[in-house]
Amino acid sequence: MNDNFKLDNYTRPKLELPNGADNLLLHSCCAPCSGEIIEAIAASKIKTTVFFYNPNIHPVDEYEIRKDENRKFCEKIGFNCIDGDYDKDKWFKRIKGLENEPERGKRCTKCFDMRFERSALFAFENRFRAFATTLGISRWKDMNQINSSGHRAASRYKEIIFWDLNWRKFGGSSRMIEISKREHFYQQEYCGCVYSLRDTNRWRRKNNKERIIRGIKFY
């Protein structure tokens, strides 16, 4: 952790990794979801590396914005941030046939599976004993769906565990917004994939709202 970064008035109880793990690989989906979690981990002095692996994000310029926001916050905290591959072609192949699934449906499960399998593999290859994800802090996500994917990915390696802490507790969801505003994070208006962008814009048209204009909205 960066000694120059101060965590003033932090109220979440001290965190401890499960099963005696001594280091953590944190899969990060974006800066807004990561801010509260990264600060909580930093306050608990858990040795952590952040892993940005999100080949679902579309288009590539949206991916770069989200990745850069994540990287800058990690640098501010003092966490190492790993840039995973943007293997979008594999992602499209993985979810083929599920293009019209609703949000939180089978397509999202396949998406989580792919991202967590890669995270678990990276953890195994680099001797991390635990990995977690920032995805579950969002109220738009199904926490059970996310945790199920995480445990499936971890089960491939007997040395790896998936840390399924409920990050929404102890005011986590509220602090997520507070930190996003404090840091002026980029505020994405759809989950990330081309199909979530399509469906969000369909809903907006139906409700007489303007289409999403990417890259301009910040907290």
Steps between C-alpha positions, in 0.01 A plus 500: 500500500610857428593653836395842373140386453297541818184304583333745735199396712480155344229300681492155337631227735848372427497235230683170503549259213339158549685173563824670599565647155768769505451669164210592276435539129209740459315484169381854426217582262524880521615783727157586651443142618862466611549818702335394826637146481856609430489749786359234736776257406765770528374600846533136606855484360430195284768438238305547177544516125217628281421308181309683227366230270177599325488397133123554506532880498396654168624686305876515546507872583253438784726219618801731502318769699390255767841336516677835533269614781572176682876530449517860625318417823723199563804723455355748748447228761828326423364169368653323204252480210527227237353562155340176380453416135220663303411174327157613386484241219514220757232678700263520202564133429429412863159667509389408147130416496429704813487840332136559597520379858386758757735665746580256785416213266708220348717739299617674817582164658717407201665842515580465871627147446746613234634793701533303823657196334771727366537668839532165678758384246703818550476454876621141472788582265617787719460333839204693634302296749175693469317704242191719520303730273358850529191413294285403798488844659270631228130484581438432130670162526378166636744420779412129503564477128839668540605289798398177329723586204785594732485173692482298177813670371689450826404133518733430206799550730523345844740778608260785416193626685240752392435767765125563485476778757181705480650838413162672526497466879618766746400779261707366212246590231461854634875554528537372146303804381672738743846396380393518135390860554812586696725357230284622210505155345372445150131408530416229251129469427485136393653181632763471229418264215349591165175328596459693824565820302236393245241412764561813707449718195185307406362570847593866469326538165190330637496743793574809292848544640818595314732231378824436686787724400813319608811652650360831628329436833694509827387490863 
